[in-house]
Amino acid sequence: MSLTSLNRQRGTYKSKIVRCSNFLNTFPLSNDENADFIKLDNKLSTVKEIIKEINELKESYCDLPEQVDLKDALEITMDLEEEAQQLEVNLQISLCQFKKENDNQITKNNIRLPDLPLPIFSGKFQEFELFKNLFMNVIGNNSSLNDTQKLCYLKSALKNDASLIQNDQDSFESLMDALRNRYENKRALVDIHISEILSVPKIQSENPAQLRFLIDTVRSHLRSLKNLKMDSNVLSDAILLHMSNFKIDKESQRLFQLNLKTTEVPSLQNFFSFLWKLDASN
């Protein structure tokens, strides 16, 4: 398959993601919770299939002859994959609001649908936002529960360090406020994400799994930093490129240097695209 054909295929996946995103953003809740659940669950399955197809598309790009100039094709495709993964999370959050107080199984026509477990929070700063959104959808915004019931659910959801913040005098609102005050800490979150990037272990020899781990870890934390309004720039990309290049094995470093065609500083995304293609070729 040619580069043009693969780019056209990527455009098809992009259109599918846009349609799924528009569906979620404009989804009208009906009086039939079972029907709403099934519609969202079907859309979640569609998004999961799109993510699988995008991963196969990346492999097809890497199978092209070496003389083919991929330009930004892999970078754009990886960004599209991240967009689809975020949509998957948003759909999972939406599904959580259909959990009923006394009905752990949602049924329609005697078909049992999977139970949606309550979210758990153990005290990791970077996990609080997702926990808060999931918990509020399942419990906090559930009008069928009173504050005492919501408090019991919240206390049972807190584990390890997070459980230490509660006391016997808490109400649901006071405990949730205490959690927000402690864990909605931008400075701490930025420090954690930067520390995680810097602490990626050095790869001693060619290892595809470790290359994937490096790429996924750095990109994931950069995405989180961007969500915190900490955008990257040319200088930060150059620093991260130097750090990431030092983390890979000697042979991969050599191949990357041979891949460079000019004396200009390569972009961080070009570096990741090279590593991804190197991983796919192994």
N, C-alpha and C positions, 0 to 999 in steps of 0.2 A: 504494500500500500504506500502511496506517495505522501510527501509532507502536506501537500494541498488537501488530499483526502482526509488525512488525520486531523488537520486544522478544521475542516468542515465538520468532521465527526465531533470534535470538541465543541464547536458552535451549537450542535444539536443538544449536547449535554447541558450546555449553559442555558439554552432555552427551556429545557426541562426543569432545571433548578429554579429559574425565574418563575415559571408557572407554579411550581410547588410552593415557593416563597409567597407568591401572591395569594395562593389558596389559603395558606396559614394566616396571612395578615388580614384577609377579608372573610375568614370563616365565620358564618353566622350560626350561633348556638341555637339549637331547636329545643323543643320540649321532650325530645326523645334522646336521652343520654346514651343509650345503647347504640343508636344509629350514629351519633356524633363520635363516639369512641371508635366505632368500626371505620368510619371515614378517615379519621386521623391516623389510625393504626395502619390502614391500607396505604396512606400517603407516606408514612414512615417507612414501610416496606419498599415503596418506590424509590425513596431517597437512598436507602441502603443499597439498592440495586444499582443506582446511578454511581454511587461511590465505588462499587466493585468495577463498573465499566470504566470509570476514570482511571483506576489503577491499571487496568488492562491497556488503556490508551497510553499511559506513560511507558509501559513496556514496549508498545508498538513504536513509539518515538525512538526508543533506545535501540530498536532492531534495525533502524534505517542505516544505510551505508555511512561510514565515517565522513565522507566528503560532503554529506548533506549538512547545510548550515541550519541548525535548529533555532538559532537566534534566541528569542525569548519564549519559544514554544513550551519547554519544560516548566519554566517559571510560571507562565500563565496557567498551565495545566495544574500545577501544584496549588496555586492560589484558588483555582476552581474547586479543587478537592477540599481545601480548607473551608470554603464557602458552603459546600455540601455537608461537611461534617458539622458545621455550626447550625445549619438548618436541621440536621438530625437531632441535635441537642434541643433546639427550640420545640420540635415536635414532641420529643419525650417529655418536656416540661408541660406542654399543653395537655398531653394525655393524663398527666398526674391529677389534674383538677377533676377528673371523673371518678376518682376513688370515693367510694361511699363509706359512711361511718360504720355501719353494721353489715356491710356486704363486701367481703374481700374478693368475691368473684362477680364479674359483670357478665350477664348471660343474655343471649338473644337466640330464640328458636332452639333452646336447650344446648347451645354451644358455649362451652366454658372458655372464657378469655383469661389470659395470664394475670395473676395478681400483681398490683403495683406496690412494691415495698416502700415503707417510709424511709426517707433519706436519713443518713447518719452523719454527724459532724464530730470529728475527733480533735479539732483545735488547730488545723493547718490553715494559715491565713489565706492561702491561694485557693482554698476550697470553699470558703465561706459564702461567696456570692452565689455559686451554683446551689449550695445547700439552702440558702435563704430563699431563693426563687422556688425551688422544688417544695420546700416545706410550706411556704405561704400558699402555694397553689393547692397542695393536698390538705393542709390543716388550717393554716392561718386565715384563709379567706373562705373557709367552709362555714356557711351560715347555720348549718344544722348542729354545730358544736358550740357549747358555751365556753367561757374563758377558762374555767377550771379544767375542762377536758383538754383544751388546747395546751394548757400549761403542762398537763401530764404527758401529753404526746411530745412536747418540746423537751422536757426533762429526760424522757426515755431516749430521745434522739441524740443527746449529748454524751460523748464518750471521752475518756482519757482527760487531756488538759481542758477541753471545753466544758467538761462537767464540773470543774472546780469553781466556775464563776457563779453558779447558782447558790441560793440560800433558801431557808424555810419561809422567808417573808415575801418571796417573789410572787408577782402576778405574771400572767402571760406577757403583757406589754412591757413590764419592767425587766423581765429576763431577756426578751427580744431586744430591747433597747440596750441592755448591758452587752449583749453579744455584738450589736452593731457598733457600739462605742469602742469595743476592744478590737474587733476584727476588720472593720472597714477603715483600715489604716493604710493610706496610699504609700507613705514613706516605707513602712515595713514591707508592703507588697513589692515595691520596686527593688528594695534590697534583696528580697528573697529570689526574685526572678533573675537579677543580675548574678547573684551568688550561684544559682543553679546552672547558669550558662558557663560561668568560669570554672565550675567544679566538674564539668564533663570529663570523664577519665580519658587519658591519652591512649590511643590505639597503638599497640606495639607491632602488630603485623597485619597484613591484609585480612580483613574480616568484614564481610558484607553486613552482618547483623549489627556490628558496632558502628559502621558507617551510617546505617539507617538510624541507629539510636542517636548519633551525634546530630544528624540533620533534623530529625523530629524534635529533639530536645531544644535545640537553639531556635528553630522556627516557632515552636509552641510558646516559648517564653518571650520571644520578640512579639508575637501576636498578643500575648497578655499585656506586655508593656505598652503596645499601641492602644489597647483598650483602656489603659490608664492615662492616655493622652501623652505618652512618652514616645514620640515619633523618632525614628532613626534618621540619620543624615549621612552625608558622604564620609565624614570623619569617623562616626561611630561604626559605620559599615567597614571601613578600612581597619579599624582596631579589632573588630570581631573576626574579620577575614584573617588577620595575622594570628589571632588566638586560635581560631578553628584550624588553620593550616598547620600550626604547631601541634595540634592534638591528633592529627591523622598520622598514619605510619609513613616511613621514609619512602617506600615505593610509590605510594599514592601522592606524596608531595612531589616526587620526581615527575610523575605522569602529569600532574597539574601544571608544573612549570613548562613542560614540553607542549602542553595544550595552548599556552598563551602565545598569541600572535604579535602582540605589540608590547611596548614598555609601559603602557598605561596601567594604572591600578585597576584590576578587575573588580567587578561588583560582587557583593556578597551573594547575590542571587545566582550569578554565573558560577560561582564556586560551588554552591549547593547543587546546581544543575549538573555540573561536572561530576560531583560525588555520586549523585543519583544514577547517572548514566554508567559510572564505573561500577556501582553496586549491581546494576541490572545486567552488566556484562559478565559478572562472575557466576 
